[in-house]
């Protein structure tokens, strides 16, 4: 594999020495699972007990993994990254809310982000999470084909209206909108809603993007069937591909309820599924646009090789690479330096409300073999380079 991702001077060019040391400290902590468990429990307790820990959280884990507490607060981060050719996808990362008031608030925040993005070249893409717009229970019930009560149907109609309002504004402002994926028992209803929005708003250039979690063995077949319907009915597809975020829970629920796990049996099978889906989309780029959400160097390099082989320009707007803010800077900034389209997901929100997201990220980093050790190795390499 090319050594493009080894250039730490480019990767960490925006980090001051103190920010580099903070990153090294955080990944060192994350590499120890017991410390993550203890830190998570202590943080949750401190926040629930209203102890004055927000400033400490803000200056450490929050500022490393989040852009700010609101859109305006994120601007210095957005502008700094764009100076190196890396765009931003502002991600309102408040999770676990289940009231109509919160769902309306999440929609209004997404609309605000789209308008915010419309004014800035550095923000060509926006995003929202399906369960940010409605109760998970309703997605599950809809996906299982069970009838709604009158009250539930009214709630569901509001969810559809929120989707439509956001996608309509995205179309008007020419801002691409990524719709995140959920656990499999919520995803069928999400898939149908995403397809409805693509039929309505992806006439020509794709605006609405669905998300495929490719640790699920059925997703490439789903994409091929969706592609057939799109070709037949005359709309284009936007697809974000990721490996996935809910593996342990998926396996646990499948075992508990006695159905076949939707998750690939091995890491190798997931990697193969991801890479085959990547190639399928790149070979059908006339009708499918692609956002490659990955922290995997091999898959990123494969995408580069395929783009060269298929004569796809590095800056072709139908292909974007994406990583999370605070992670895999060696991929993001080195790709951008080579002229590829790159965007960082930049989480934001009030410190207390974003903690569930941050805790999930810490736990995911702990469970992904090699991810944290790779980050640590590169940070160590850059520390050494600067000292020399």
C-alpha positions as CSV (number, residue, x, y, z in Angstrom):
1,X,0.0,0.0,0.0
2,X,1.1,3.5,-0.7
3,X,2.8,5.5,2.1
4,X,0.4,8.4,1.5
5,X,-1.1,8.0,5.0
6,X,2.3,8.0,6.8
7,X,2.8,11.8,6.4
8,X,2.2,13.0,9.9
9,X,3.4,16.5,9.1
10,X,0.5,17.0,6.8
11,X,-1.9,14.9,9.0
12,X,-1.3,17.0,12.1
13,X,-0.5,20.4,10.5
14,X,-3.4,22.1,12.3
15,X,-2.5,20.8,15.7
16,X,-0.5,22.9,18.1
17,X,2.0,21.1,20.3
18,X,-0.4,21.2,23.2
19,X,-3.3,19.9,21.1
20,X,-1.0,17.1,19.9
21,X,-0.1,16.2,23.5
22,X,-3.9,16.2,24.4
23,X,-4.6,13.9,21.5
24,X,-1.9,11.5,22.6
25,X,-3.1,11.5,26.2
26,X,-6.8,10.9,25.1
27,X,-6.0,7.9,22.8
28,X,-3.6,6.5,25.4
29,X,-6.6,6.6,27.9
30,X,-9.0,5.1,25.3
31,X,-6.6,2.2,24.6
32,X,-7.3,0.8,28.1
33,X,-10.9,-0.6,28.3
34,X,-11.1,-0.5,32.1
35,X,-10.2,3.2,32.1
36,X,-12.9,3.9,29.6
37,X,-15.5,2.0,31.7
38,X,-14.4,3.9,34.9
39,X,-14.2,7.3,33.1
40,X,-17.7,6.7,31.6
41,X,-19.3,5.9,34.9
42,X,-17.5,8.8,36.7
43,X,-18.5,11.3,34.0
44,X,-22.2,10.2,34.0
45,X,-22.3,10.4,37.8
46,X,-20.7,13.8,37.9
47,X,-23.1,15.2,35.2
48,X,-26.2,13.7,36.9
49,X,-25.0,15.1,40.3
50,X,-24.5,18.5,38.7
51,X,-20.8,18.6,39.7
52,X,-18.8,21.4,38.0
53,X,-17.1,19.1,35.5
54,X,-18.3,20.6,32.2
55,X,-15.2,22.9,31.9
56,X,-12.9,19.9,32.3
57,X,-14.8,17.8,29.8
58,X,-14.9,20.8,27.4
59,X,-11.1,21.3,27.5
60,X,-10.3,17.6,27.0
61,X,-12.5,15.0,25.3
62,X,-15.2,17.5,24.0
63,X,-12.8,19.9,22.3
64,X,-10.9,17.0,20.7
65,X,-13.9,15.2,19.2
66,X,-16.5,18.1,18.9
67,X,-16.5,21.4,17.0
68,X,-18.4,23.4,19.6
69,X,-21.6,23.8,21.5
70,X,-23.5,25.4,18.6
71,X,-23.0,26.2,14.8
72,X,-21.3,29.6,15.4
73,X,-19.0,28.0,17.9
74,X,-17.8,25.5,15.3
75,X,-16.7,28.2,12.8
76,X,-13.0,28.4,13.8
77,X,-12.7,24.7,13.4
78,X,-14.5,24.7,10.0
79,X,-12.4,27.6,8.7
80,X,-9.1,26.0,9.9
81,X,-9.8,22.7,8.3
82,X,-11.0,24.3,5.0
83,X,-7.6,26.1,4.8
84,X,-6.2,22.6,4.3
85,X,-8.9,21.6,1.8
86,X,-11.0,19.6,4.3
87,X,-14.8,20.5,4.3
88,X,-17.1,20.0,7.3
89,X,-20.4,18.2,7.8
90,X,-21.9,19.7,11.0
91,X,-23.5,16.9,13.0
92,X,-26.0,17.8,15.8
93,X,-25.0,14.9,18.1
94,X,-27.6,15.0,20.8
95,X,-28.9,11.4,21.3
96,X,-31.6,9.7,23.3
97,X,-34.3,12.3,23.2
98,X,-37.9,11.1,22.7
99,X,-40.4,14.0,22.8
100,X,-42.1,15.8,20.0
101,X,-40.5,19.0,21.2
102,X,-37.0,17.5,20.9
103,X,-37.8,16.1,17.4
104,X,-39.0,19.5,16.2
105,X,-35.9,21.1,17.7
106,X,-33.6,18.6,15.9
107,X,-35.4,19.4,12.6
108,X,-35.1,23.2,13.2
109,X,-31.4,22.7,13.9
110,X,-30.9,20.7,10.7
111,X,-32.7,23.4,8.7
112,X,-30.5,26.0,10.3
113,X,-27.4,23.9,9.4
114,X,-28.5,23.7,5.7
115,X,-29.0,27.5,5.6
116,X,-25.6,27.9,7.4
117,X,-24.0,25.6,4.8
118,X,-25.6,27.4,1.9
119,X,-23.6,30.5,2.9
120,X,-20.2,28.6,3.1
121,X,-18.2,26.8,0.5
122,X,-16.6,24.8,3.3
123,X,-19.9,23.1,4.1
124,X,-21.4,21.4,1.0
125,X,-23.1,18.6,3.0
126,X,-25.5,18.3,6.0
127,X,-26.7,15.3,8.0
128,X,-29.4,14.1,10.3
129,X,-30.1,10.9,12.3
130,X,-33.6,9.3,11.7
131,X,-34.3,8.7,15.4
132,X,-33.5,12.4,16.0
133,X,-36.8,13.1,14.0
134,X,-39.1,10.5,15.7
135,X,-39.5,7.8,18.3
136,X,-37.4,4.6,17.6
137,X,-40.5,2.5,18.5
138,X,-42.4,3.9,15.5
139,X,-39.6,3.1,13.1
140,X,-39.6,-0.5,14.4
141,X,-43.4,-0.9,14.3
142,X,-43.6,0.6,10.7
143,X,-40.7,-1.7,9.6
144,X,-42.5,-4.7,10.9
145,X,-45.6,-3.8,9.0
146,X,-47.8,-3.6,12.2
147,X,-50.8,-1.2,12.1
148,X,-50.5,2.1,13.9
149,X,-53.0,3.5,16.3
150,X,-54.5,6.9,15.2
151,X,-52.2,8.7,17.5
152,X,-49.2,6.8,16.2
153,X,-50.2,7.5,12.6
154,X,-50.3,11.2,13.5
155,X,-46.8,10.9,15.0
156,X,-45.5,9.1,11.9
157,X,-47.0,11.7,9.6
158,X,-45.0,14.3,11.5
159,X,-41.8,12.3,11.0
160,X,-42.4,12.1,7.3
161,X,-43.1,15.9,7.3
162,X,-39.8,16.6,9.0
163,X,-37.9,14.5,6.5
164,X,-39.7,16.3,3.6
165,X,-39.1,19.8,5.0
166,X,-35.4,19.1,5.5
167,X,-34.9,17.4,2.1
168,X,-36.9,20.2,0.3
169,X,-34.7,22.9,1.7
170,X,-31.6,20.9,0.9
171,X,-32.8,20.7,-2.7
172,X,-33.5,24.4,-2.8
173,X,-30.1,25.3,-1.4
174,X,-28.2,22.6,-3.3
175,X,-26.8,21.2,-0.1
176,X,-26.4,17.4,-0.1
177,X,-28.1,15.8,2.9
178,X,-26.9,12.5,4.4
179,X,-29.4,10.4,6.4
180,X,-27.6,8.3,8.9
181,X,-28.3,4.6,9.4
182,X,-29.8,3.0,12.5
183,X,-30.0,-0.5,14.1
184,X,-31.5,-3.1,11.7
185,X,-34.9,-3.2,13.5
186,X,-35.4,0.6,12.8
187,X,-33.7,0.5,9.4
188,X,-36.4,-1.0,7.1
189,X,-38.7,2.0,7.8
190,X,-35.7,4.4,7.4
191,X,-34.8,2.8,4.0
192,X,-38.4,3.3,2.7
193,X,-38.4,6.9,3.9
194,X,-35.0,7.6,2.3
195,X,-36.1,6.1,-1.0
196,X,-39.3,8.2,-1.0
197,X,-37.2,11.3,-0.5
198,X,-34.7,10.3,-3.3
199,X,-37.6,9.7,-5.7
200,X,-38.9,13.2,-4.9
201,X,-35.7,15.2,-4.7
202,X,-33.0,13.2,-6.6
203,X,-34.1,14.2,-10.1
204,X,-30.8,14.8,-11.7
205,X,-28.0,15.5,-9.2
206,X,-28.4,13.5,-6.0
207,X,-29.3,15.6,-3.0
208,X,-30.5,12.9,-0.6
209,X,-28.1,10.2,0.6
210,X,-29.1,7.0,2.4
211,X,-26.5,5.2,4.5
212,X,-25.5,1.5,4.2
213,X,-23.9,-0.2,7.2
214,X,-21.8,-2.9,5.4
215,X,-21.2,-5.1,8.4
216,X,-24.7,-6.2,7.4
217,X,-24.4,-9.0,4.8
218,X,-27.6,-8.0,3.1
219,X,-26.8,-4.4,2.2
220,X,-25.1,-4.9,-1.2
221,X,-28.2,-6.9,-2.4
222,X,-30.4,-4.1,-1.1
223,X,-28.4,-1.5,-3.0
224,X,-28.6,-3.5,-6.2
225,X,-32.4,-3.7,-5.9
226,X,-32.6,0.0,-5.1
227,X,-30.5,0.8,-8.1
228,X,-32.8,-1.2,-10.4
229,X,-35.8,0.7,-9.1
230,X,-34.0,4.0,-9.5
231,X,-33.1,3.2,-13.1
232,X,-36.6,2.0,-13.9
233,X,-38.3,5.0,-12.2
234,X,-35.8,7.7,-13.3
235,X,-34.2,9.0,-10.1
236,X,-30.6,9.0,-9.0
237,X,-29.2,7.6,-5.7
238,X,-26.9,9.1,-3.1
239,X,-25.2,6.5,-0.9
240,X,-23.0,6.9,2.2
241,X,-21.1,3.7,3.0
242,X,-19.8,2.8,6.4
243,X,-18.8,-0.4,8.1
244,X,-21.3,0.1,11.0
245,X,-21.8,1.2,14.6
246,X,-24.1,-1.2,16.4
247,X,-22.5,-4.7,16.0
248,X,-22.6,-5.9,19.6
249,X,-26.2,-4.8,20.1
250,X,-27.3,-6.4,16.8
251,X,-25.8,-9.8,17.7
252,X,-27.2,-9.7,21.2
253,X,-30.8,-8.9,20.0
254,X,-30.6,-11.5,17.2
255,X,-29.5,-14.2,19.7
256,X,-32.1,-13.1,22.3
257,X,-35.0,-13.1,19.7
258,X,-33.8,-16.2,17.9
259,X,-33.3,-14.9,14.4
260,X,-30.2,-14.9,12.1
261,X,-27.8,-12.2,12.9
262,X,-27.7,-9.5,10.2
263,X,-24.0,-8.9,10.9
264,X,-21.3,-10.5,8.8
265,X,-19.7,-13.5,10.5
266,X,-16.1,-12.1,10.4
267,X,-14.2,-8.8,10.1
268,X,-12.8,-10.1,6.8
269,X,-16.4,-10.7,5.5
270,X,-17.3,-7.1,6.4
271,X,-14.2,-5.7,4.7
272,X,-15.0,-7.7,1.6
273,X,-18.6,-6.5,1.6
274,X,-17.5,-2.9,2.0
275,X,-14.9,-3.1,-0.8
276,X,-17.3,-4.8,-3.2
277,X,-20.0,-2.2,-2.5
278,X,-17.4,0.6,-3.0
279,X,-16.4,-0.9,-6.4
280,X,-20.1,-1.5,-7.5
281,X,-20.9,2.2,-6.8
282,X,-17.8,3.6,-8.5
283,X,-18.6,1.5,-11.6
284,X,-22.1,3.0,-11.6
285,X,-21.2,6.6,-10.8
286,X,-23.5,8.0,-13.6
287,X,-26.5,7.0,-11.5
288,X,-25.1,6.6,-7.9
289,X,-23.1,9.3,-6.0
290,X,-20.9,8.2,-3.1
291,X,-19.8,9.3,0.3
292,X,-17.1,6.9,1.6
293,X,-17.3,7.0,5.4
294,X,-14.3,5.1,6.5
295,X,-11.3,5.1,8.9
296,X,-9.8,2.1,7.1
297,X,-6.6,2.9,5.2
298,X,-6.9,-0.2,2.9
299,X,-10.4,0.8,1.7
300,X,-9.4,4.4,1.2
301,X,-6.4,3.3,-0.9
302,X,-8.6,0.9,-2.9
303,X,-11.0,3.8,-3.6
304,X,-8.0,5.9,-4.9
305,X,-6.9,3.0,-7.1
306,X,-10.4,2.4,-8.5
307,X,-10.9,6.1,-9.3
308,X,-7.6,6.1,-11.2
309,X,-8.5,2.9,-13.0
310,X,-11.9,4.1,-14.0
311,X,-10.7,7.6,-14.9
312,X,-12.7,9.3,-12.2
313,X,-11.2,12.7,-11.4
314,X,-9.9,13.2,-7.8
315,X,-12.2,16.2,-7.3
316,X,-15.3,14.6,-9.0
317,X,-18.2,15.9,-6.8
318,X,-19.8,12.4,-7.0
319,X,-17.2,10.9,-4.7
320,X,-16.4,12.2,-1.2
321,X,-14.3,10.7,1.5
322,X,-15.3,11.3,5.2
323,X,-13.9,10.7,8.6
324,X,-15.0,11.8,12.1
325,X,-13.5,15.0,13.6
326,X,-10.7,14.1,16.0
327,X,-9.9,10.8,14.3
328,X,-7.9,9.6,11.3
329,X,-6.4,12.9,10.4
330,X,-3.7,11.0,8.6
331,X,-6.4,9.9,6.1
332,X,-8.4,13.1,5.9
333,X,-5.6,15.7,5.5
334,X,-3.3,13.5,3.3
335,X,-6.2,12.8,0.9
336,X,-7.2,16.5,0.8
337,X,-3.5,17.4,0.1
338,X,-3.7,15.0,-2.9
339,X,-6.8,16.8,-4.3
340,X,-9.6,14.5,-3.2
341,X,-12.9,15.6,-1.8
342,X,-12.8,15.2,1.9
343,X,-15.2,16.1,4.7
344,X,-15.0,15.7,8.4
345,X,-18.1,14.9,10.4
346,X,-18.0,17.7,13.1
347,X,-20.3,16.8,16.1
348,X,-21.6,19.7,18.1
349,X,-24.2,20.4,20.8
350,X,-24.3,21.3,24.5
351,X,-21.6,19.5,26.5
352,X,-24.0,17.6,28.7
353,X,-26.3,16.5,25.8
354,X,-23.3,15.4,23.6
355,X,-21.9,13.1,26.3
356,X,-23.8,9.9,25.2
357,X,-22.2,10.4,21.7
358,X,-18.7,10.9,23.2
359,X,-19.1,7.9,25.4
360,X,-20.2,5.8,22.4
361,X,-17.2,7.0,20.4
362,X,-14.8,6.1,23.3
363,X,-16.3,2.6,23.6
364,X,-16.2,2.1,19.8
365,X,-12.5,3.1,19.7
366,X,-11.7,0.7,22.5
367,X,-13.5,-2.2,20.7
368,X,-12.0,-1.6,17.2
369,X,-8.7,-3.6,17.2
370,X,-5.8,-1.6,15.8
371,X,-7.7,1.7,15.4
372,X,-6.4,3.3,18.6
373,X,-3.0,1.8,18.4
374,X,-2.6,3.2,14.9
375,X,-3.7,6.7,16.1
376,X,-1.2,6.5,19.0
377,X,1.7,5.3,16.7
378,X,1.1,8.3,14.3
379,X,0.8,10.8,17.2
380,X,4.1,9.4,18.7
381,X,5.8,9.7,15.3
382,X,4.7,13.4,14.9
383,X,5.8,14.2,18.5
384,X,9.2,12.7,17.6
385,X,9.4,14.6,14.3
386,X,8.7,17.9,16.0
387,X,11.3,17.4,18.7
388,X,13.9,16.7,16.0
